[in-house]
Amino acid sequence: MSSLASSLQHHFTDFKQQKESVVLGMWSFLIQEVMFFGGLFATYTVFRSQYSHAFAEASGLLNVNLGGVNTIVLICSSLTMAMAVHAASKGKNGGIAFWLVLTILFGSIFLGVKVVEYKEKWDHGLIPGIHDEGLRFDHETHQPRPTGFWLYFALYFAMTGLHAIHMIIGIPILATLAINGLRGKYGPEYYTPVEMTGLYWHFVDIVWIFLFPLLYLIGAHGAH
């Protein structure tokens, strides 16, 4: 109980007041994140309407199977994150660590698959700023790419890259929570860090749920 009591900051009267402040701060942060990613989604929508053919052709070069695997992996990570929050609410310290380690594992698998995807783009010369010539001309037919082809991959790497950065930031936080869980720092009276990190992780997962069909499915379908 002493470890729980030490988690109450001096400028709060009790855990309830502290949690209310933290929840307000987290939701304010997530709203800013929604606006940030919303701008990217809006940009993608505008340019896709202008270069629909180019976006469809470029989307057809993505690996839908790997994208689908990553979608399943992230959904599983959301489940394990929710289980970690539930374990924390019940004061099950071992359960907290177990479910968080599984969440880290799923997150690491996602990033590993994303590295494989990025490597494929590198091998095919589709990295904006590095392979600009390959993005202008098909390396097999040597025919010019449609206008907007380069723009699609610029947005692809910007959107998926920023999403991956959010996951990279989240993994060490999850690891810290798992260690603290084993040390008995959370219990039914106080598990706010686990709960708030859960909100963050679910947000990151939701962003991918929108990215996957937008980048992998809609354009590719239009190309056939």
C-alpha positions in Angstrom: 0.0 0.0 0.0 2.9 2.3 0.6 4.0 2.1 -3.0 0.4 3.1 -4.0 0.3 5.9 -1.6 3.6 7.3 -2.9 2.0 7.6 -6.4 -0.3 10.3 -5.1 1.3 13.7 -6.0 1.5 16.3 -3.3 -0.7 18.8 -5.2 -3.7 16.5 -5.3 -6.0 15.7 -2.3 -6.7 12.1 -3.4 -6.4 9.6 -6.3 -9.8 10.6 -7.7 -8.8 14.2 -8.2 -5.4 13.2 -9.6 -7.1 10.8 -12.1 -9.6 13.4 -13.3 -6.7 15.8 -14.0 -4.7 13.1 -15.9 -7.8 12.0 -17.9 -8.4 15.6 -18.9 -4.7 16.0 -20.0 -4.7 12.7 -21.9 -7.9 13.5 -23.8 -6.6 17.0 -24.6 -3.5 15.3 -26.0 -5.5 12.8 -28.1 -7.7 15.6 -29.5 -4.5 17.3 -30.7 -3.4 14.0 -32.2 -6.7 13.6 -34.0 -6.3 17.1 -35.5 -2.7 16.2 -36.5 -3.6 13.0 -38.3 -6.8 14.5 -39.5 -4.8 17.0 -41.5 -2.8 14.2 -43.1 -6.0 12.3 -44.0 -7.5 15.5 -45.4 -4.4 16.1 -47.5 -4.5 12.5 -48.8 -8.2 12.9 -49.7 -7.7 16.1 -51.6 -4.8 14.8 -53.7 -6.4 11.5 -54.3 -9.4 13.3 -55.8 -6.9 15.2 -58.1 -4.7 12.2 -59.0 -7.0 9.2 -58.6 -5.4 7.2 -61.4 -1.9 7.7 -60.0 -2.9 6.9 -56.5 -4.7 3.7 -57.6 -1.7 2.6 -59.6 0.7 3.3 -56.7 -1.6 1.7 -54.1 -1.5 -1.5 -56.2 2.2 -1.8 -55.5 1.6 -2.2 -51.7 1.7 -5.6 -50.1 -1.9 -6.1 -49.0 -1.1 -9.4 -47.3 1.5 -7.8 -45.0 -0.9 -4.9 -44.4 -3.6 -7.3 -43.4 -1.3 -9.3 -41.1 -0.4 -6.0 -39.4 -4.0 -5.1 -39.0 -4.7 -8.4 -37.2 -1.6 -8.0 -35.1 -2.7 -4.5 -33.9 -6.3 -5.7 -33.1 -4.7 -8.4 -31.0 -2.5 -5.8 -29.3 -5.6 -3.8 -28.4 -7.1 -6.8 -26.8 -4.0 -7.5 -24.7 -3.8 -3.8 -23.7 -7.4 -3.9 -22.5 -6.7 -7.1 -20.6 -3.7 -5.3 -18.9 -6.0 -2.5 -17.8 -8.5 -5.0 -16.5 -5.7 -6.8 -14.6 -4.5 -3.5 -13.1 -8.1 -2.7 -11.9 -8.2 -6.0 -10.1 -4.7 -5.5 -8.6 -3.2 -8.5 -10.4 0.4 -7.4 -10.7 1.5 -10.5 -12.6 -1.4 -10.2 -15.0 -0.4 -6.6 -15.7 3.1 -7.6 -16.7 1.9 -10.6 -18.7 -0.6 -8.7 -20.8 1.7 -5.7 -21.3 4.5 -8.0 -22.5 2.2 -9.6 -25.0 1.2 -6.1 -26.2 4.9 -5.2 -26.6 5.3 -8.4 -28.6 2.5 -7.6 -30.9 3.7 -4.1 -31.3 7.2 -5.3 -32.1 5.8 -7.8 -34.7 3.9 -4.9 -36.3 7.1 -2.8 -36.6 9.1 -5.8 -37.9 6.5 -6.3 -40.7 6.6 -2.6 -41.4 10.4 -2.8 -41.8 9.9 -5.7 -44.3 7.5 -3.5 -46.3 9.8 -0.5 -46.3 12.6 -2.8 -47.5 10.4 -3.9 -50.4 9.9 -0.2 -51.3 13.6 0.4 -51.1 14.3 -2.6 -53.4 11.8 -1.3 -55.9 13.2 2.2 -55.8 10.0 3.8 -54.4 11.5 6.0 -51.6 10.7 9.8 -52.2 13.8 11.9 -51.9 16.1 9.0 -52.6 14.6 7.2 -55.6 12.9 10.1 -57.4 14.0 8.8 -60.8 12.3 5.5 -60.0 9.2 7.2 -58.9 9.0 9.1 -62.2 9.8 6.1 -64.5 8.8 2.5 -64.2 12.1 0.6 -63.9 10.8 -2.4 -65.9 9.0 -0.7 -68.8 10.9 2.6 -68.5 7.6 4.4 -69.2 6.8 7.6 -67.2 4.7 7.2 -64.1 1.4 9.1 -63.9 1.4 12.5 -62.3 0.9 12.1 -58.5 2.6 8.8 -58.2 5.5 10.3 -56.3 3.0 12.2 -54.1 1.2 9.0 -53.1 4.4 7.5 -51.8 5.4 10.7 -50.0 2.1 10.6 -48.2 2.4 6.8 -47.6 5.7 7.1 -45.8 4.7 10.3 -43.9 1.5 8.7 -42.6 2.7 5.2 -41.9 6.1 6.5 -40.6 4.5 8.8 -38.1 2.2 6.0 -37.0 5.2 3.8 -36.5 6.9 6.5 -34.5 3.9 6.6 -32.1 4.3 2.9 -31.6 8.0 3.1 -31.0 7.4 5.7 -28.3 4.6 3.5 -26.8 6.7 0.3 -26.4 9.2 1.6 -23.8 6.3 3.1 -21.9 4.6 -0.3 -21.9 7.8 -1.9 -20.7 8.0 0.6 -17.8 4.4 -0.1 -16.8 5.1 -3.8 -16.8 8.1 -3.4 -14.5 6.1 -1.1 -12.2 3.3 -3.6 -12.2 5.6 -6.3 -10.9 6.8 -3.9 -8.2 3.2 -3.6 -7.0 2.8 0.1 -7.9 -0.7 -0.3 -9.2 -3.9 -1.6 -7.7 -7.7 -1.1 -7.6 -7.2 2.3 -6.0 -4.6 3.5 -8.5 -3.9 2.2 -12.0 -4.2 5.5 -14.0 -0.9 5.2 -15.9 -2.0 1.8 -17.3 -5.4 3.1 -18.2 -4.1 6.3 -19.8 -1.5 4.4 -21.8 -4.3 2.1 -22.9 -6.1 5.1 -24.3 -3.0 6.1 -26.2 -2.4 2.6 -27.6 -6.0 2.2 -28.7 -5.8 5.5 -30.5 -2.7 4.4 -32.4 -4.5 1.2 -33.3 -7.6 3.1 -34.5 -5.4 5.3 -36.7 -4.1 2.2 -38.5 -7.6 0.9 -38.9 -8.2 4.0 -41.1 -4.8 3.9 -42.8 -5.1 0.3 -43.9 -8.1 0.6 -46.2 -7.2 4.1 -47.3 -3.7 3.2 -48.4 -3.9 -0.5 -49.2 -7.5 -1.3 -50.3 -9.4 1.6 -51.8 -6.8 2.7 -54.3 -5.7 -0.9 -55.2 -9.3 -1.8 -55.9 -9.6 1.2 -58.3 -6.6 0.0 -60.2 -8.2 -3.3 -61.3 
